[in-house]
Amino acid sequence: MQSRSRISPDLPILKNDEAKRTTIILEKSEREFIESLIKQGKEPGIKALISKMLEIYKSMMVSDWNYPGEYYCGISRIALVNVELFNILTQQIPKENWHDSGEKMGEALKVSIQSTIGIEASEQSNWEKVFERLKVQGFGDFHLKDKFLLLKNPFINDCEIWKGIMEGLLSVELETRNSSPPLVFEIKKPKQPSV
């Protein structure tokens, strides 16, 4: 129930499932921009656009951002970086180190995901939530099909780096089945914790 002290006394208290009309006054340039998105078919309407914006705001934890320039999701700082720059950086890693570097990245992602959304990435029952978080952050589209892990639209081109990332993140051993996008890995077994 809403507290009367937090809202205007002349506003009615709404039931939890009741919709409420909201009026937003937009600048002319904002309205023109929204109308151009709708005309171009990029958005079906204002309601859908605002719903999408709110979903992005929540999932990317925009409320924690120090705009412009410092973007955080939980404990992790997010950088908006061109994929091309990231691929140049990964190409500087010797190929024989790609898997190990990826595994370290996966272990860092595991800590970030655990602290940000409070789930253990190594538990298979949480993988859909992990995959959704990775998708929101632009890593690619992840799908689990039986004992196969599919990765569509990866933002890193190198399969061996991805194998390491996913092994470090999910604590499993993988075998590569398709090394060009969509990447396909067969889940072999859980990794034994190192002592």
C-alpha positions in Angstrom: 0.0 0.0 0.0 1.3 3.5 -0.8 2.0 5.9 1.9 0.0 9.1 1.8 3.1 11.0 3.1 5.0 10.2 -0.1 2.4 11.2 -2.6 0.2 14.2 -3.1 -2.9 14.1 -0.9 -5.2 14.8 -3.8 -4.0 11.8 -5.8 -6.0 8.6 -5.5 -4.3 5.5 -4.1 -4.1 2.9 -6.8 -4.4 -0.9 -6.4 -1.1 -2.7 -7.4 -2.5 -4.0 -10.7 -4.3 -0.8 -11.7 -2.9 1.2 -14.7 -2.3 4.9 -14.3 -2.2 7.5 -17.0 0.9 9.7 -17.1 1.4 12.8 -19.1 4.9 13.7 -20.3 5.7 17.1 -21.7 8.4 16.8 -24.3 10.6 19.4 -26.0 9.8 19.8 -29.7 13.1 18.2 -30.7 12.4 15.2 -28.4 8.9 14.7 -29.9 10.3 15.0 -33.5 12.9 12.4 -32.7 10.3 10.0 -31.3 8.0 10.6 -34.3 10.9 9.9 -36.7 11.6 6.6 -34.9 8.0 5.6 -35.3 7.8 6.7 -39.0 11.0 4.8 -39.8 9.5 1.7 -38.2 12.2 1.4 -35.5 9.5 1.7 -32.8 5.9 0.8 -32.9 4.8 3.7 -30.7 5.6 5.9 -27.7 4.4 3.4 -25.1 6.6 0.6 -26.5 9.6 3.0 -26.7 9.1 4.2 -23.1 8.7 0.5 -21.9 11.9 -0.4 -23.7 13.8 2.6 -22.2 12.6 1.6 -18.7 13.7 -2.0 -19.2 17.1 -0.8 -20.4 17.3 1.6 -17.4 16.5 -1.2 -15.0 18.6 -4.0 -16.6 21.7 -1.8 -17.1 21.3 -0.2 -13.7 21.4 3.3 -15.2 20.5 4.8 -11.8 24.1 3.9 -10.7 25.7 5.7 -13.7 27.7 8.9 -13.3 26.8 10.3 -16.7 28.7 11.1 -18.8 31.5 8.6 -18.7 31.2 6.4 -15.6 28.8 3.6 -16.1 28.4 0.8 -13.5 26.4 -2.4 -13.2 26.9 -3.5 -9.6 30.6 -3.5 -8.9 31.6 -3.6 -12.6 32.4 -0.5 -14.6 30.9 -0.7 -18.1 32.6 0.9 -21.0 31.0 1.5 -24.3 33.7 0.3 -26.6 33.7 -0.4 -30.4 33.9 -4.1 -31.0 36.7 -3.4 -33.5 38.9 -1.9 -30.8 38.3 -4.9 -28.5 39.1 -7.4 -31.3 42.4 -5.5 -32.0 43.2 -5.8 -28.3 42.4 -9.6 -28.2 44.6 -10.1 -31.3 47.6 -8.9 -29.3 47.2 -12.0 -27.0 49.3 -14.9 -28.3 47.0 -17.6 -29.7 48.3 -20.2 -27.2 47.1 -17.9 -24.4 43.6 -17.3 -25.7 41.9 -20.0 -23.7 43.6 -19.1 -20.4 42.9 -15.4 -20.9 39.3 -16.2 -21.7 39.0 -18.3 -18.6 40.3 -15.5 -16.4 37.7 -13.2 -18.1 35.0 -15.7 -17.3 36.0 -15.9 -13.7 35.9 -12.1 -13.4 32.4 -12.2 -15.1 31.3 -14.8 -12.5 32.2 -12.4 -9.7 30.6 -9.5 -11.4 27.3 -11.4 -12.1 27.2 -12.8 -8.5 27.7 -9.3 -7.0 25.4 -7.6 -9.5 22.3 -9.9 -9.7 23.1 -12.2 -6.8 23.2 -15.5 -8.5 25.8 -18.3 -8.8 26.8 -18.6 -12.4 28.1 -22.2 -12.0 24.6 -23.5 -11.1 22.9 -24.6 -14.3 19.5 -23.6 -13.0 20.8 -20.0 -13.1 22.2 -20.1 -16.6 19.2 -18.5 -18.3 19.6 -15.5 -16.0 23.3 -15.4 -16.7 22.7 -15.5 -20.4 20.2 -12.7 -20.2 22.7 -10.5 -18.3 25.4 -11.3 -20.9 23.0 -10.3 -23.7 22.0 -7.1 -21.9 25.7 -6.2 -21.7 26.2 -6.9 -25.4 28.2 -10.2 -25.3 25.9 -12.0 -27.7 22.8 -14.2 -27.7 23.3 -17.4 -25.7 21.1 -20.5 -25.9 21.1 -23.8 -24.2 19.9 -26.8 -26.3 20.2 -30.1 -24.4 23.9 -30.5 -23.8 24.9 -27.8 -26.3 25.7 -24.1 -25.7 25.0 -21.9 -28.7 26.4 -18.4 -29.0 25.0 -16.1 -31.8 26.4 -12.7 -32.6 29.4 -12.8 -30.3 31.2 -9.5 -29.8 34.6 -11.3 -29.6 35.4 -13.2 -32.8 37.7 -15.8 -31.4 36.2 -19.2 -30.5 39.0 -20.2 -28.1 38.6 -17.0 -26.1 34.9 -17.7 -25.8 35.5 -21.3 -24.8 37.7 -20.0 -22.0 35.2 -17.3 -21.0 32.3 -19.8 -20.7 34.4 -22.4 -18.9 35.5 -19.8 -16.4 32.1 -18.3 -16.0 30.0 -21.5 -15.8 32.6 -23.8 -14.3 32.2 -26.5 -16.9 34.4 -28.2 -19.5 33.4 -27.6 -23.1 34.3 -29.1 -26.4 34.1 -26.9 -29.5 31.6 -28.2 -32.1 31.4 -25.1 -34.4 34.2 -22.5 -34.3 32.6 -19.8 -36.4 29.4 -18.0 -35.4 27.1 -19.3 -34.3 29.5 -20.9 -32.0 28.5 -24.3 -30.6 30.1 -25.9 -27.5 29.2 -29.3 -26.1 29.0 -29.3 -22.3 31.2 -32.2 -21.2 31.2 -32.1 -17.4 31.4 -29.7 -14.5 34.9 -28.5 -13.7 36.4 -29.7 -10.5 37.2 -26.8 -8.1 41.0 -26.1 -7.9 42.6 -26.6 -4.6 
